[in-house]
Amino acid sequence: MLSKKTRYALLALIKLGREYGKGPIQIKEISKTEIIPRKFLESILLDLKKLGYVDSKIGKTGGYFLIKSPDEVKMSEIIRFFEGALALVPCVSEKYYHPCEHIKDEVNCKIRKVFKEIREINFEYFKNIRLKDLM
């Protein structure tokens, strides 16, 4: 299940994507239209700025704006950034691998095999979804 933070990040990106190239959008507008608590949104937008997807402009006409086009923003990167691993269990994660404590033979573990297939299917699916597909 996606966390509230990830869902809010996706909603904010969709809003910014719809306004791509039109100039900055103030936090209060994003917060109001997407129904995201303002303080939480500020934190999310700072994370998205660190990730290199958004930037901000200070001043009366300032706000946040997308610096990558909506077809450059990959859903897999957003989910991985906010959620960590795409894998459902740590023993199949590529970036956050951790062996299962109770399994001695990972290679022949049927549970691991199923979850590895799920991870691969999810990754292939999410890496092909772009922000433009969500708009």
Secondary structure in CASP SS format (residue, H / E / C, confidence):
PFRMAT SS
TARGET T0000
AUTHOR 0000-0000-0000
METHOD secondary structure of the structure
MODEL  1
M C 1.00
L C 1.00
S C 1.00
K H 1.00
K H 1.00
T H 1.00
R H 1.00
Y H 1.00
A H 1.00
L H 1.00
L H 1.00
A H 1.00
L H 1.00
I H 1.00
K H 1.00
L H 1.00
G H 1.00
R H 1.00
E C 1.00
Y C 1.00
G C 1.00
K C 1.00
G C 1.00
P C 1.00
I E 1.00
Q C 1.00
I H 1.00
K H 1.00
E H 1.00
I H 1.00
S H 1.00
K H 1.00
T H 1.00
E H 1.00
I C 1.00
I C 1.00
P C 1.00
R H 1.00
K H 1.00
F H 1.00
L H 1.00
E H 1.00
S H 1.00
I H 1.00
L H 1.00
L H 1.00
D H 1.00
L H 1.00
K H 1.00
K H 1.00
L H 1.00
G C 1.00
Y C 1.00
V E 1.00
D E 1.00
S E 1.00
K E 1.00
I C 1.00
G C 1.00
K C 1.00
T C 1.00
G C 1.00
G E 1.00
Y E 1.00
F E 1.00
L E 1.00
I C 1.00
K C 1.00
S C 1.00
P C 1.00
D C 1.00
E C 1.00
V C 1.00
K E 1.00
M H 1.00
S H 1.00
E H 1.00
I H 1.00
I H 1.00
R H 1.00
F H 1.00
F H 1.00
E H 1.00
G C 1.00
A C 1.00
L C 1.00
A C 1.00
L C 1.00
V C 1.00
P H 1.00
C H 1.00
V H 1.00
S C 1.00
E C 1.00
K C 1.00
Y C 1.00
Y C 1.00
H C 1.00
P C 1.00
C C 1.00
E C 1.00
H C 1.00
I C 1.00
K C 1.00
D C 1.00
E H 1.00
V H 1.00
N H 1.00
C C 1.00
K H 1.00
I H 1.00
R H 1.00
K H 1.00
V H 1.00
F H 1.00
K H 1.00
E H 1.00
I H 1.00
R H 1.00
E H 1.00
I H 1.00
N H 1.00
F H 1.00
E H 1.00
Y H 1.00
F H 1.00
K H 1.00
N C 1.00
I C 1.00
R E 1.00
L H 1.00
K H 1.00
D H 1.00
L H 1.00
M C 1.00
END
